[in-house]
Amino acid sequence: MATKVFISWSGDLSNKLADAVRQWLPGVLQFVKPYFTPSDIEKGTKWASGIAGELESSDIGIICLTKENLTKPWILFESGALSKNLENSRVCTLLFGIDSTDLKGPLTTFQTTRFEKSDFKKLVKTINNTGGDNKLEDNVLEQVFEMWWEKLENQISEILRNHQDSEETEHRSERDILEEILELSRLGARRRSSRLEMPPDVLMDLAESAMELQHVVEREGSKRAYMALRRMQKPLEYLMRRSDYPEVYERYRMMRNEMRHRVMPEEVDSGDES
């Protein structure tokens, strides 16, 4: 029976890295069947059916992390779903260009694997141990891994080398983020049906904007931004509750609780009134 490996990613760089791992794994462990969504759009449209089913039936979860996607909603949603269906020992964060100390929140509960030879080999051994009768003997696995490792290492190195660092793009201002959240909130407020018919990608954009604003508050200590976040909690919660995607609300609730613990009023500069 095949071992199903769910590979989670978010963002252009993480997509390319995850795809490289997806193509490489069955060459080393032929009983492995990776699951990998090819686009963010597909993730949004099929979350409630296809992806949810794959999450429930997976044996191993690999979460591909880069510095650009550590707080992205889809990474947090999928890692939370994996943790509900699998033992933590079978969910691994695969780190590219970052260290375990960069992880925060729920991502810290999983075992970490740096993308370097000895550490990545441990992950492959963990996957191999789920193979049952198809499992490779240790000496055979060592030989096969040595044969295939250089190919993956070179491919990953090329992807990282060619990647345009997202930090070069201009960061949105605090005002831009606030205006976007308010506009999305107005979009939802105009819905008058008993259930809110809002596309999941709009909800995702709303949640992601709220998270981004949270990080602005933490970084810059803006009292006005903090108070704006507090005022928006009720309308945001209303939108999430009234949607057809309860898992979106659950993830938003977790992010809100994390924000409540991390950003306290006394920690925000009370003198920032401009």
Residue, then its C-alpha position, 0 to 999 in steps of 0.5 A: m500500500a502506498t504511503k501518502v505524503f501531503i506536501s504543503w506550501s505557500g508562495d512562489l518560492s515555496n511552490k518551486l521547492a515543494d514541487a522539487v521534493r514532490q518529484w524527487l521522493p518517489g525516485v528514492l522511495q517508490f511506494v511514496k505517493p506525494y500530494f501537491t496542489p499546483s496553485d493557490i487558486e486550486k487551494g482556495t476552490k477545492w479546500a472544502s472537498g479535495i484538499a480536506g480529503e487528502l489531509e485526512s488520508s495522508d500518512i506524512g505531512i511535509i510543510c515547506l517553509t521559507k522566510e516569506n511564508l511563515t505566517k501565510p494563512w494556507i500554511l497555518f491552515e494546512s499545518g493545523a489540519l495535519s496536526k489534527n489527523l496525524e501524530n506530531s512525529r509524522v508532521c515535519t517542517l522543512l526549512f529552506g534558508i531559515d532556522s527553527t528559531d524563526l518559527k512561531g505559534p503552531l509551527t513550533t510544535f512539529q519536528t523541524t528538518r533543515f534542508e541539508k544532507s544529514d537532517f534531510k536523510k532523517l526525514v526520508k528515513t521517517i517516511n521509509n518507516t511508514g512503508g510496511d512491507n515496502k520499506l527499504e532495508d537501512n543499507v539499501l536506503e543509504q545507497v539509494f539516498e546517496m545516489w539521488w541526493e546530489k540531484l535534489e541538492n543541485q535543483i534546490s540550490e538553483i531554485l534558491r539562487n534564481h529566486q527574486d527575494s520578496e523583500e525587494t518589493e515595496h512593503r505596503s504602508e500601515r494605511d494601505i493595509l487598514e484601507e484594504i481590510l476596511e474595504l473587504s469588511r464593507l464587501g462582506a457587510r453588503r451581503r444580506s442573506s442568512r448565510l454569507e456567500m463570500p469566496p474563500d480567496v476573499l476571506m483568505d485575503l482578509a485574514e492575511s491582511a489582518m495578520e500583516l497588520q498585526h506584524v506592523v503593530e508588533r514591529e512599529g509599536s503603533k497604538r493607533a494600529y493596535m486600537a484599529l485591530r481591536r475595533m475590527q475584531k467583532p466585524l471580522e469575527y462576524l464575517m468568518r462565522r457567517s461564511d461557508y468555510p468553518e475551517v477559515y473561522e477556526r484558523y482566524r480564531m487561533m490567529r486572533n488568540e495568538m495576537r491577543h497574547r503577543v500584542m498587549p496594550e501596555e506593550v504598545d507605545s502609548g505616545d504614538e498618537s500621530 
